Amino acid sequence: MKYTKAWIFVLVLCFFSFRGGQGICTEGTTYQFYGRHLMAQYYDCDPTALGNPKRIGEVMTAAAVASGAHIIKSMDYIFEPNGYSMILLLSESHASIHTYPEHNACFIDYFTCGHHSSPEKFDALMRAYLLPKKWKSAVQERE
């Protein structure tokens, strides 16, 4: 229950970020009601990489910045006996990962509004670290 409240807080904060915060989802002075949403599943990942939550967090943070996003806050949780979830609240929206080491797999989500960030770059950098042998990814335009 404790973590459910935290996730609700993050989602509410993200919702209100879209409601006109200065510099949020804007390019110049024009509000951009446009975004790109990456949804990916990685299979047969490198078990050492997938089992290293600290490094996953570092790589995910670096990938978000390298892809053009601006991080407001991050939150993560390590599940016992294994598993890891992390969400980055971005001024553009959010990025998340949910690992399933028992399946040697994870889910990746990266949504940003506007035109300046690259979900493809985020995806490539995450795959470069996790080294999945198989993956499915799609970028959907939202407007």
N, CA, C and O atoms as a GROMACS GRO file, in nm:
protein
  572
    1MET      N    1   0.082  -0.119   0.000
    1MET     CA    2   0.000   0.000   0.000
    1MET      C    3   0.087   0.126   0.000
    1MET      O    4   0.055   0.224  -0.066
    2LYS      N    5   0.196   0.120   0.076
    2LYS     CA    6   0.287   0.234   0.083
    2LYS      C    7   0.336   0.275  -0.055
    2LYS      O    8   0.340   0.394  -0.087
    3TYR      N    9   0.373   0.177  -0.138
    3TYR     CA   10   0.427   0.209  -0.270
    3TYR      C   11   0.318   0.244  -0.370
    3TYR      O   12   0.343   0.317  -0.466
    4THR      N   13   0.197   0.192  -0.348
    4THR     CA   14   0.085   0.230  -0.434
    4THR      C   15   0.060   0.380  -0.422
    4THR      O   16   0.037   0.447  -0.522
    5LYS      N   17   0.063   0.432  -0.300
    5LYS     CA   18   0.044   0.576  -0.279
    5LYS      C   19   0.154   0.655  -0.348
    5LYS      O   20   0.127   0.761  -0.406
    6ALA      N   21   0.276   0.605  -0.343
    6ALA     CA   22   0.387   0.675  -0.409
    6ALA      C   23   0.367   0.679  -0.560
    6ALA      O   24   0.390   0.783  -0.621
    7TRP      N   25   0.324   0.569  -0.621
    7TRP     CA   26   0.300   0.566  -0.765
    7TRP      C   27   0.186   0.660  -0.802
    7TRP      O   28   0.193   0.728  -0.905
    8ILE      N   29   0.081   0.663  -0.719
    8ILE     CA   30  -0.030   0.754  -0.746
    8ILE      C   31   0.020   0.898  -0.741
    8ILE      O   32  -0.019   0.980  -0.825
    9PHE      N   33   0.106   0.929  -0.644
    9PHE     CA   34   0.162   1.064  -0.634
    9PHE      C   35   0.238   1.100  -0.762
    9PHE      O   36   0.223   1.210  -0.815
   10VAL      N   37   0.320   1.007  -0.811
   10VAL     CA   38   0.398   1.033  -0.933
   10VAL      C   39   0.304   1.056  -1.051
   10VAL      O   40   0.326   1.149  -1.129
   11LEU      N   41   0.202   0.975  -1.065
   11LEU     CA   42   0.109   0.992  -1.176
   11LEU      C   43   0.033   1.124  -1.166
   11LEU      O   44   0.013   1.191  -1.267
   12VAL      N   45  -0.009   1.162  -1.046
   12VAL     CA   46  -0.078   1.290  -1.028
   12VAL      C   47   0.016   1.405  -1.060
   12VAL      O   48  -0.023   1.501  -1.128
   13LEU      N   49   0.140   1.397  -1.012
   13LEU     CA   50   0.238   1.501  -1.041
   13LEU      C   51   0.260   1.512  -1.192
   13LEU      O   52   0.268   1.622  -1.246
   14CYS      N   53   0.270   1.398  -1.258
   14CYS     CA   54   0.288   1.398  -1.403
   14CYS      C   55   0.167   1.462  -1.472
   14CYS      O   56   0.184   1.541  -1.565
   15PHE      N   57   0.046   1.429  -1.428
   15PHE     CA   58  -0.075   1.487  -1.487
   15PHE      C   59  -0.074   1.638  -1.474
   15PHE      O   60  -0.100   1.709  -1.572
   16PHE      N   61  -0.044   1.689  -1.355
   16PHE     CA   62  -0.045   1.833  -1.336
   16PHE      C   63   0.071   1.901  -1.408
   16PHE      O   64   0.064   2.021  -1.436
   17SER      N   65   0.177   1.827  -1.437
   17SER     CA   66   0.287   1.884  -1.514
   17SER      C   67   0.240   1.921  -1.654
   17SER      O   68   0.291   2.015  -1.714
   18PHE      N   69   0.143   1.846  -1.706
   18PHE     CA   70   0.090   1.874  -1.839
   18PHE      C   71  -0.007   1.992  -1.840
   18PHE      O   72  -0.042   2.041  -1.948
   19ARG      N   73  -0.049   2.038  -1.724
   19ARG     CA   74  -0.155   2.137  -1.717
   19ARG      C   75  -0.103   2.280  -1.718
   19ARG      O   76  -0.166   2.369  -1.661
   20GLY      N   77   0.010   2.303  -1.783
   20GLY     CA   78   0.050   2.440  -1.805
   20GLY      C   79   0.171   2.485  -1.725
   20GLY      O   80   0.194   2.606  -1.713
   21GLY      N   81   0.250   2.392  -1.670
   21GLY     CA   82   0.370   2.433  -1.600
   21GLY      C   83   0.466   2.501  -1.696
   21GLY      O   84   0.477   2.460  -1.812
   22GLN      N   85   0.534   2.604  -1.651
   22GLN     CA   86   0.625   2.679  -1.738
   22GLN      C   87   0.735   2.588  -1.789
   22GLN      O   88   0.802   2.521  -1.710
   23GLY      N   89   0.752   2.585  -1.920
   23GLY     CA   90   0.858   2.507  -1.980
   23GLY      C   91   0.825   2.360  -1.997
   23GLY      O   92   0.906   2.285  -2.053
   24ILE      N   93   0.711   2.316  -1.951
   24ILE     CA   94   0.676   2.176  -1.960
   24ILE      C   95   0.595   2.152  -2.086
   24ILE      O   96   0.493   2.217  -2.109
   25CYS      N   97   0.640   2.060  -2.167
   25CYS     CA   98   0.573   2.025  -2.293
   25CYS      C   99   0.559   2.146  -2.383
   25CYS      O  100   0.457   2.163  -2.450
   26THR      N  101   0.659   2.230  -2.385
   26THR     CA  102   0.653   2.347  -2.471
   26THR      C  103   0.776   2.351  -2.559
   26THR      O  104   0.880   2.296  -2.525
   27GLU      N  105   0.761   2.416  -2.669
   27GLU     CA  106   0.873   2.448  -2.755
   27GLU      C  107   0.855   2.594  -2.790
   27GLU      O  108   0.762   2.630  -2.862
   28GLY      N  109   0.944   2.678  -2.739
   28GLY     CA  110   0.925   2.822  -2.752
   28GLY      C  111   0.810   2.862  -2.661
   28GLY      O  112   0.809   2.829  -2.543
   29THR      N  113   0.713   2.932  -2.716
   29THR     CA  114   0.597   2.971  -2.637
   29THR      C  115   0.472   2.898  -2.679
   29THR      O  116   0.364   2.927  -2.628
   30THR      N  117   0.483   2.804  -2.772
   30THR     CA  118   0.367   2.734  -2.823
   30THR      C  119   0.357   2.597  -2.757
   30THR      O  120   0.452   2.519  -2.761
   31TYR      N  121   0.243   2.568  -2.698
   31TYR     CA  122   0.218   2.437  -2.638
   31TYR      C  123   0.211   2.332  -2.747
   31TYR      O  124   0.140   2.350  -2.846
   32GLN      N  125   0.282   2.223  -2.730
   32GLN     CA  126   0.284   2.115  -2.829
   32GLN      C  127   0.204   1.997  -2.775
   32GLN      O  128   0.252   1.924  -2.689
   33PHE      N  129   0.084   1.978  -2.825
   33PHE     CA  130   0.005   1.861  -2.787
   33PHE      C  131   0.038   1.749  -2.885
   33PHE      O  132  -0.043   1.708  -2.968
   34TYR      N  133   0.160   1.702  -2.871
   34TYR     CA  134   0.214   1.598  -2.958
   34TYR      C  135   0.318   1.521  -2.876
   34TYR      O  136   0.391   1.580  -2.797
   35GLY      N  137   0.323   1.392  -2.896
   35GLY     CA  138   0.424   1.316  -2.826
   35GLY      C  139   0.456   1.188  -2.899
   35GLY      O  140   0.386   1.147  -2.991
   36ARG      N  141   0.565   1.125  -2.855
   36ARG     CA  142   0.606   0.995  -2.909
   36ARG      C  143   0.622   0.900  -2.792
   36ARG      O  144   0.685   0.934  -2.692
   37HIS      N  145   0.565   0.781  -2.806
   37HIS     CA  146   0.560   0.685  -2.696
   37HIS      C  147   0.625   0.553  -2.738
   37HIS      O  148   0.575   0.482  -2.824
   38LEU      N  149   0.738   0.524  -2.675
   38LEU     CA  150   0.806   0.396  -2.696
   38LEU      C  151   0.754   0.296  -2.595
   38LEU      O  152   0.750   0.323  -2.475
   39MET      N  153   0.715   0.180  -2.643
   39MET     CA  154   0.681   0.066  -2.557
   39MET      C  155   0.764  -0.051  -2.607
   39MET      O  156   0.759  -0.088  -2.724
   40ALA      N  157   0.842  -0.110  -2.515
   40ALA     CA  158   0.933  -0.217  -2.556
   40ALA      C  159   0.935  -0.330  -2.455
   40ALA      O  160   0.915  -0.310  -2.335
   41GLN      N  161   0.959  -0.449  -2.506
   41GLN     CA  162   0.982  -0.567  -2.424
   41GLN      C  163   1.116  -0.624  -2.468
   41GLN      O  164   1.140  -0.644  -2.587
   42TYR      N  165   1.203  -0.651  -2.372
   42TYR     CA  166   1.333  -0.711  -2.400
   42TYR      C  167   1.334  -0.853  -2.342
   42TYR      O  168   1.296  -0.874  -2.227
   43TYR      N  169   1.378  -0.949  -2.423
   43TYR     CA  170   1.381  -1.090  -2.382
   43TYR      C  171   1.524  -1.142  -2.388
   43TYR      O  172   1.606  -1.093  -2.464
   44ASP      N  173   1.552  -1.242  -2.306
   44ASP     CA  174   1.684  -1.305  -2.301
   44ASP      C  175   1.793  -1.201  -2.281
   44ASP      O  176   1.893  -1.198  -2.354
   45CYS      N  177   1.772  -1.115  -2.181
   45CYS     CA  178   1.871  -1.011  -2.149
   45CYS      C  179   1.992  -1.071  -2.080
   45CYS      O  180   1.986  -1.183  -2.030
   46ASP      N  181   2.102  -0.997  -2.079
   46ASP     CA  182   2.221  -1.037  -2.005
   46ASP      C  183   2.182  -1.046  -1.857
   46ASP      O  184   2.145  -0.944  -1.798
   47PRO      N  185   2.190  -1.165  -1.794
   47PRO     CA  186   2.146  -1.180  -1.655
   47PRO      C  187   2.223  -1.091  -1.556
   47PRO      O  188   2.166  -1.043  -1.458
   48THR      N  189   2.350  -1.070  -1.581
   48THR     CA  190   2.428  -0.984  -1.492
   48THR      C  191   2.378  -0.841  -1.499
   48THR      O  192   2.362  -0.775  -1.396
   49ALA      N  193   2.353  -0.791  -1.619
   49ALA     CA  194   2.302  -0.655  -1.635
   49ALA      C  195   2.163  -0.642  -1.575
   49ALA      O  196   2.134  -0.546  -1.504
   50LEU      N  197   2.077  -0.738  -1.604
   50LEU     CA  198   1.939  -0.733  -1.555
   50LEU      C  199   1.932  -0.742  -1.403
   50LEU      O  200   1.840  -0.690  -1.341
   51GLY      N  201   2.030  -0.807  -1.344
   51GLY     CA  202   2.033  -0.825  -1.198
   51GLY      C  203   2.107  -0.716  -1.123
   51GLY      O  204   2.134  -0.730  -1.004
   52ASN      N  205   2.141  -0.605  -1.190
   52ASN     CA  206   2.216  -0.497  -1.127
   52ASN      C  207   2.130  -0.368  -1.124
   52ASN      O  208   2.146  -0.282  -1.211
   53PRO      N  209   2.041  -0.356  -1.025
   53PRO     CA  210   1.951  -0.240  -1.021
   53PRO      C  211   2.022  -0.106  -1.019
   53PRO      O  212   1.978  -0.011  -1.084
   54LYS      N  213   2.131  -0.098  -0.946
   54LYS     CA  214   2.202   0.030  -0.939
   54LYS      C  215   2.250   0.073  -1.077
   54LYS      O  216   2.232   0.189  -1.116
   55ARG      N  217   2.309  -0.018  -1.151
   55ARG     CA  218   2.359   0.015  -1.285
   55ARG      C  219   2.245   0.041  -1.383
   55ARG      O  220   2.256   0.129  -1.469
   56ILE      N  221   2.134  -0.034  -1.371
   56ILE     CA  222   2.019  -0.008  -1.457
   56ILE      C  223   1.972   0.136  -1.437
   56ILE      O  224   1.942   0.206  -1.534
   57GLY      N  225   1.965   0.180  -1.312
   57GLY     CA  226   1.924   0.317  -1.283
   57GLY      C  227   2.017   0.420  -1.344
   57GLY      O  228   1.972   0.521  -1.398
   58GLU      N  229   2.147   0.394  -1.335
   58GLU     CA  230   2.245   0.486  -1.394
   58GLU      C  231   2.231   0.491  -1.546
   58GLU      O  232   2.234   0.599  -1.606
   59VAL      N  233   2.216   0.375  -1.608
   59VAL     CA  234   2.204   0.368  -1.754
   59VAL      C  235   2.074   0.434  -1.800
   59VAL      O  236   2.073   0.508  -1.898
   60MET      N  237   1.967   0.407  -1.728
   60MET     CA  238   1.839   0.466  -1.767
   60MET      C  239   1.842   0.618  -1.756
   60MET      O  240   1.790   0.689  -1.842
   61THR      N  241   1.903   0.669  -1.650
   61THR     CA  242   1.916   0.814  -1.632
   61THR      C  243   2.000   0.874  -1.745
   61THR      O  244   1.962   0.975  -1.804
   62ALA      N  245   2.113   0.812  -1.775
   62ALA     CA  246   2.199   0.860  -1.883
   62ALA      C  247   2.128   0.852  -2.018
   62ALA      O  248   2.143   0.942  -2.101
   63ALA      N  249   2.052   0.745  -2.042
   63ALA     CA  250   1.981   0.729  -2.168
   63ALA      C  251   1.873   0.836  -2.186
   63ALA      O  252   1.854   0.888  -2.295
   64ALA      N  253   1.804   0.868  -2.078
   64ALA     CA  254   1.701   0.973  -2.085
   64ALA      C  255   1.763   1.108  -2.120
   64ALA      O  256   1.712   1.179  -2.206
   65VAL      N  257   1.872   1.142  -2.054
   65VAL     CA  258   1.939   1.270  -2.080
   65VAL      C  259   1.996   1.272  -2.222
   65VAL      O  260   1.980   1.371  -2.294
   66ALA      N  261   2.061   1.163  -2.263
   66ALA     CA  262   2.121   1.156  -2.396
   66ALA      C  263   2.015   1.164  -2.506
   66ALA      O  264   2.043   1.209  -2.618
   67SER      N  265   1.893   1.120  -2.476
   67SER     CA  266   1.787   1.124  -2.576
   67SER      C  267   1.714   1.258  -2.580
   67SER      O  268   1.622   1.277  -2.660
   68GLY      N  269   1.754   1.350  -2.493
   68GLY     CA  270   1.699   1.485  -2.497
   68GLY      C  271   1.596   1.518  -2.391
   68GLY      O  272   1.534   1.624  -2.397
   69ALA      N  273   1.574   1.429  -2.295
   69ALA     CA  274   1.475   1.452  -2.190
   69ALA      C  275   1.537   1.526  -2.072
   69ALA      O  276   1.659   1.530  -2.056
   70HIS      N  277   1.449   1.584  -1.990
   70HIS     CA  278   1.491   1.659  -1.870
   70HIS      C  279   1.429   1.593  -1.748
   70HIS      O  280   1.307   1.592  -1.732
   71ILE      N  281   1.513   1.538  -1.661
   71ILE     CA  282   1.465   1.463  -1.545
   71ILE      C  283   1.428   1.558  -1.432
   71ILE      O  284   1.505   1.645  -1.393
   72ILE      N  285   1.307   1.539  -1.380
   72ILE     CA  286   1.261   1.614  -1.264
   72ILE      C  287   1.289   1.535  -1.137
   72ILE      O  288   1.340   1.589  -1.039
   73LYS      N  289   1.255   1.406  -1.140
   73LYS     CA  290   1.268   1.323  -1.021
   73LYS      C  291   1.272   1.177  -1.062
   73LYS      O  292   1.220   1.140  -1.168
   74SER      N  293   1.334   1.093  -0.980
   74SER     CA  294   1.331   0.950  -1.005
   74SER      C  295   1.285   0.876  -0.880
   74SER      O  296   1.298   0.925  -0.768
   75MET      N  297   1.232   0.758  -0.903
   75MET     CA  298   1.186   0.673  -0.794
   75MET      C  299   1.209   0.529  -0.836
   75MET      O  300   1.183   0.492  -0.951
   76ASP      N  301   1.258   0.447  -0.743
   76ASP     CA  302   1.277   0.307  -0.777
   76ASP      C  303   1.244   0.218  -0.658
   76ASP      O  304   1.230   0.264  -0.545
   77TYR      N  305   1.232   0.089  -0.688
   77TYR     CA  306   1.200  -0.008  -0.586
   77TYR      C  307   1.259  -0.143  -0.626
   77TYR      O  308   1.246  -0.186  -0.740
   78ILE      N  309   1.325  -0.208  -0.530
   78ILE     CA  310   1.380  -0.343  -0.552
   78ILE      C  311   1.284  -0.443  -0.488
   78ILE      O  312   1.254  -0.434  -0.370
   79PHE      N  313   1.237  -0.538  -0.568
   79PHE     CA  314   1.148  -0.641  -0.519
   79PHE      C  315   1.230  -0.761  -0.471
   79PHE      O  316   1.329  -0.798  -0.534
   80GLU      N  317   1.188  -0.819  -0.360
   80GLU     CA  318   1.253  -0.940  -0.308
   80GLU      C  319   1.174  -1.061  -0.353
   80GLU      O  320   1.051  -1.056  -0.347
   81PRO      N  321   1.235  -1.168  -0.397
   81PRO     CA  322   1.379  -1.190  -0.397
   81PRO      C  323   1.450  -1.129  -0.516
   81PRO      O  324   1.573  -1.118  -0.517
   82ASN      N  325   1.374  -1.088  -0.619
   82ASN     CA  326   1.437  -1.022  -0.734
   82ASN      C  327   1.334  -0.938  -0.807
   82ASN      O  328   1.214  -0.952  -0.786
   83GLY      N  329   1.382  -0.853  -0.892
   83GLY     CA  330   1.296  -0.764  -0.968
   83GLY      C  331   1.323  -0.620  -0.930
   83GLY      O  332   1.361  -0.589  -0.818
   84TYR      N  333   1.302  -0.533  -1.026
   84TYR     CA  334   1.333  -0.392  -1.007
   84TYR      C  335   1.240  -0.308  -1.092
   84TYR      O  336   1.213  -0.342  -1.208
   85SER      N  337   1.191  -0.200  -1.036
   85SER     CA  338   1.111  -0.102  -1.111
   85SER      C  339   1.168   0.036  -1.085
   85SER      O  340   1.210   0.068  -0.974
   86MET      N  341   1.170   0.116  -1.189
   86MET     CA  342   1.216   0.255  -1.178
   86MET      C  343   1.130   0.340  -1.270
   86MET      O  344   1.095   0.300  -1.380
   87ILE      N  345   1.098   0.459  -1.222
   87ILE     CA  346   1.030   0.557  -1.305
   87ILE      C  347   1.106   0.688  -1.296
   87ILE      O  348   1.148   0.730  -1.188
   88LEU      N  349   1.122   0.751  -1.411
   88LEU     CA  350   1.179   0.886  -1.418
   88LEU      C  351   1.065   0.979  -1.454
   88LEU      O  352   1.000   0.962  -1.557
   89LEU      N  353   1.041   1.077  -1.371
   89LEU     CA  354   0.946   1.181  -1.405
   89LEU      C  355   1.022   1.284  -1.486
   89LEU      O  356   1.117   1.345  -1.436
   90LEU      N  357   0.981   1.304  -1.608
   90LEU     CA  358   1.048   1.396  -1.699
   90LEU      C  359   0.964   1.520  -1.717
   90LEU      O  360   0.841   1.514  -1.704
   91SER      N  361   1.026   1.633  -1.745
   91SER     CA  362   0.945   1.751  -1.774
   91SER      C  363   0.862   1.725  -1.899
   91SER      O  364   0.758   1.788  -1.918
   92GLU      N  365   0.906   1.634  -1.984
   92GLU     CA  366   0.833   1.597  -2.105
   92GLU      C  367   0.730   1.487  -2.080
   92GLU      O  368   0.636   1.474  -2.159
   93SER      N  369   0.742   1.409  -1.975
   93SER     CA  370   0.648   1.306  -1.933
   93SER      C  371   0.716   1.204  -1.843
   93SER      O  372   0.742   1.234  -1.726
   94HIS      N  373   0.748   1.081  -1.895
   94HIS     CA  374   0.803   0.978  -1.806
   94HIS      C  375   0.881   0.871  -1.883
   94HIS      O  376   0.868   0.857  -2.005
   95ALA      N  377   0.962   0.798  -1.807
   95ALA     CA  378   1.029   0.678  -1.856
   95ALA      C  379   1.023   0.575  -1.743
   95ALA      O  380   1.030   0.611  -1.625
   96SER      N  381   1.008   0.448  -1.779
   96SER     CA  382   1.004   0.346  -1.674
   96SER      C  383   1.064   0.214  -1.724
   96SER      O  384   1.074   0.187  -1.843
   97ILE      N  385   1.104   0.134  -1.625
   97ILE     CA  386   1.150  -0.002  -1.650
   97ILE      C  387   1.094  -0.091  -1.540
   97ILE      O  388   1.085  -0.050  -1.424
   98HIS      N  389   1.057  -0.212  -1.578
   98HIS     CA  390   1.011  -0.313  -1.484
   98HIS      C  391   1.082  -0.442  -1.524
   98HIS      O  392   1.059  -0.495  -1.633
   99THR      N  393   1.168  -0.493  -1.435
   99THR     CA  394   1.246  -0.613  -1.470
   99THR      C  395   1.181  -0.738  -1.412
   99THR      O  396   1.114  -0.734  -1.308
  100TYR      N  397   1.202  -0.849  -1.481
  100TYR     CA  398   1.154  -0.980  -1.441
  100TYR      C  399   1.271  -1.077  -1.457
  100TYR      O  400   1.275  -1.154  -1.553
  101PRO      N  401   1.367  -1.075  -1.363
  101PRO     CA  402   1.486  -1.160  -1.376
  101PRO      C  403   1.452  -1.309  -1.387
  101PRO      O  404   1.524  -1.384  -1.453
  102GLU      N  405   1.344  -1.351  -1.323
  102GLU     CA  406   1.305  -1.492  -1.331
  102GLU      C  407   1.264  -1.532  -1.473
  102GLU      O  408   1.262  -1.650  -1.506
  103HIS      N  409   1.231  -1.433  -1.556
  103HIS     CA  410   1.200  -1.456  -1.698
  103HIS      C  411   1.309  -1.402  -1.789
  103HIS      O  412   1.300  -1.412  -1.911
  104ASN      N  413   1.412  -1.343  -1.728
  104ASN     CA  414   1.524  -1.284  -1.802
  104ASN      C  415   1.474  -1.178  -1.901
  104ASN      O  416   1.520  -1.169  -2.014
  105ALA      N  417   1.378  -1.096  -1.854
  105ALA     CA  418   1.311  -1.001  -1.942
  105ALA      C  419   1.274  -0.873  -1.866
  105ALA      O  420   1.282  -0.866  -1.744
  106CYS      N  421   1.234  -0.771  -1.944
  106CYS     CA  422   1.188  -0.646  -1.884
  106CYS      C  423   1.097  -0.572  -1.980
  106CYS      O  424   1.095  -0.598  -2.100
  107PHE      N  425   1.021  -0.479  -1.924
  107PHE     CA  426   0.938  -0.387  -2.000
  107PHE      C  427   0.998  -0.248  -1.989
  107PHE      O  428   1.045  -0.208  -1.882
  108ILE      N  429   0.998  -0.174  -2.099
  108ILE     CA  430   1.049  -0.036  -2.105
  108ILE      C  431   0.937   0.052  -2.158
  108ILE      O  432   0.864   0.013  -2.250
  109ASP      N  433   0.924   0.170  -2.101
  109ASP     CA  434   0.825   0.267  -2.146
  109ASP      C  435   0.892   0.404  -2.145
  109ASP      O  436   0.959   0.440  -2.049
  110TYR      N  437   0.873   0.479  -2.253
  110TYR     CA  438   0.934   0.613  -2.263
  110TYR      C  439   0.841   0.701  -2.344
  110TYR      O  440   0.826   0.682  -2.465
  111PHE      N  441   0.779   0.797  -2.277
  111PHE     CA  442   0.688   0.889  -2.346
  111PHE      C  443   0.737   1.030  -2.324
  111PHE      O  444   0.763   1.072  -2.211
  112THR      N  445   0.748   1.105  -2.433
  112THR     CA  446   0.784   1.246  -2.423
  112THR      C  447   0.696   1.326  -2.517
  112THR      O  448   0.662   1.280  -2.626
  113CYS      N  449   0.661   1.446  -2.473
  113CYS     CA  450   0.584   1.534  -2.560
  113CYS      C  451   0.680   1.628  -2.632
  113CYS      O  452   0.794   1.648  -2.591
  114GLY      N  453   0.630   1.685  -2.738
  114GLY     CA  454   0.713   1.772  -2.820
  114GLY      C  455   0.792   1.691  -2.921
  114GLY      O  456   0.771   1.571  -2.938
  115HIS      N  457   0.884   1.759  -2.989
  115HIS     CA  458   0.959   1.696  -3.099
  115HIS      C  459   1.108   1.682  -3.071
  115HIS      O  460   1.181   1.631  -3.156
  116HIS      N  461   1.156   1.725  -2.955
  116HIS     CA  462   1.300   1.736  -2.936
  116HIS      C  463   1.369   1.612  -2.878
  116HIS      O  464   1.492   1.606  -2.881
  117SER      N  465   1.297   1.514  -2.826
  117SER     CA  466   1.366   1.398  -2.770
  117SER      C  467   1.348   1.276  -2.861
  117SER      O  468   1.260   1.272  -2.946
  118SER      N  469   1.435   1.178  -2.841
  118SER     CA  470   1.440   1.063  -2.930
  118SER      C  471   1.415   0.932  -2.856
  118SER      O  472   1.504   0.882  -2.787
  119PRO      N  473   1.294   0.876  -2.869
  119PRO     CA  474   1.270   0.746  -2.808
  119PRO      C  475   1.357   0.636  -2.868
  119PRO      O  476   1.392   0.539  -2.801
  120GLU      N  477   1.393   0.651  -2.996
  120GLU     CA  478   1.480   0.551  -3.060
  120GLU      C  479   1.618   0.549  -2.994
  120GLU      O  480   1.676   0.442  -2.976
  121LYS      N  481   1.670   0.665  -2.960
  121LYS     CA  482   1.801   0.671  -2.894
  121LYS      C  483   1.793   0.610  -2.754
  121LYS      O  484   1.882   0.536  -2.713
  122PHE      N  485   1.686   0.641  -2.681
  122PHE     CA  486   1.666   0.583  -2.549
  122PHE      C  487   1.663   0.431  -2.559
  122PHE      O  488   1.730   0.362  -2.482
  123ASP      N  489   1.587   0.379  -2.653
  123ASP     CA  490   1.575   0.235  -2.676
  123ASP      C  491   1.712   0.174  -2.708
  123ASP      O  492   1.749   0.071  -2.651
  124ALA      N  493   1.785   0.235  -2.797
  124ALA     CA  494   1.916   0.182  -2.837
  124ALA      C  495   2.014   0.179  -2.719
  124ALA      O  496   2.088   0.082  -2.704
  125LEU      N  497   2.014   0.283  -2.636
  125LEU     CA  498   2.105   0.287  -2.522
  125LEU      C  499   2.067   0.184  -2.416
  125LEU      O  500   2.154   0.124  -2.354
  126MET      N  501   1.938   0.165  -2.394
  126MET     CA  502   1.896   0.063  -2.298
  126MET      C  503   1.931  -0.077  -2.350
  126MET      O  504   1.976  -0.163  -2.273
  127ARG      N  505   1.910  -0.100  -2.478
  127ARG     CA  506   1.945  -0.231  -2.536
  127ARG      C  507   2.095  -0.254  -2.534
  127ARG      O  508   2.139  -0.368  -2.515
  128ALA      N  509   2.173  -0.149  -2.552
  128ALA     CA  510   2.319  -0.164  -2.549
  128ALA      C  511   2.367  -0.212  -2.412
  128ALA      O  512   2.468  -0.282  -2.404
  129TYR      N  513   2.297  -0.176  -2.307
  129TYR     CA  514   2.336  -0.222  -2.173
  129TYR      C  515   2.275  -0.359  -2.141
  129TYR      O  516   2.346  -0.447  -2.093
  130LEU      N  517   2.148  -0.378  -2.167
  130LEU     CA  518   2.079  -0.501  -2.126
  130LEU      C  519   2.103  -0.618  -2.222
  130LEU      O  520   2.080  -0.734  -2.186
  131LEU      N  521   2.148  -0.589  -2.343
  131LEU     CA  522   2.183  -0.690  -2.443
  131LEU      C  523   2.077  -0.799  -2.464
  131LEU      O  524   2.109  -0.918  -2.454
  132PRO      N  525   1.954  -0.760  -2.492
  132PRO     CA  526   1.853  -0.863  -2.518
  132PRO      C  527   1.882  -0.935  -2.648
  132PRO      O  528   1.925  -0.874  -2.746
  133LYS      N  529   1.858  -1.066  -2.648
  133LYS     CA  530   1.874  -1.142  -2.772
  133LYS      C  531   1.753  -1.124  -2.862
  133LYS      O  532   1.762  -1.137  -2.984
  134LYS      N  533   1.638  -1.094  -2.800
  134LYS     CA  534   1.515  -1.066  -2.874
  134LYS      C  535   1.449  -0.945  -2.810
  134LYS      O  536   1.462  -0.922  -2.689
  135TRP      N  537   1.377  -0.868  -2.890
  135TRP     CA  538   1.301  -0.757  -2.836
  135TRP      C  539   1.189  -0.722  -2.931
  135TRP      O  540   1.192  -0.751  -3.050
  136LYS      N  541   1.090  -0.658  -2.874
  136LYS     CA  542   0.980  -0.599  -2.951
  136LYS      C  543   0.972  -0.454  -2.906
  136LYS      O  544   0.971  -0.426  -2.786
  137SER      N  545   0.968  -0.364  -3.000
  137SER     CA  546   0.951  -0.223  -2.963
  137SER      C  547   0.870  -0.153  -3.070
  137SER      O  548   0.876  -0.188  -3.188
  138ALA      N  549   0.796  -0.055  -3.025
  138ALA     CA  550   0.715   0.026  -3.117
  138ALA      C  551   0.710   0.168  -3.062
  138ALA      O  552   0.701   0.190  -2.942
  139VAL      N  553   0.717   0.263  -3.153
  139VAL     CA  554   0.702   0.403  -3.117
  139VAL      C  555   0.571   0.450  -3.179
  139VAL      O  556   0.551   0.443  -3.300
  140GLN      N  557   0.483   0.498  -3.094
  140GLN     CA  558   0.353   0.546  -3.140
  140GLN      C  559   0.350   0.698  -3.128
  140GLN      O  560   0.386   0.754  -3.024
  141GLU      N  561   0.306   0.763  -3.233
  141GLU     CA  562   0.287   0.908  -3.226
  141GLU      C  563   0.152   0.935  -3.164
  141GLU      O  564   0.052   0.870  -3.195
  142ARG      N  565   0.151   1.033  -3.074
  142ARG     CA  566   0.027   1.069  -3.004
  142ARG      C  567   0.002   1.218  -3.025
  142ARG      O  568   0.092   1.300  -3.006
  143GLU      N  569  -0.120   1.250  -3.063
  143GLU     CA  570  -0.158   1.390  -3.081
  143GLU      C  571  -0.305   1.409  -3.058
  143GLU      O  572  -0.355   1.521  -3.068
   0.00000   0.00000   0.00000
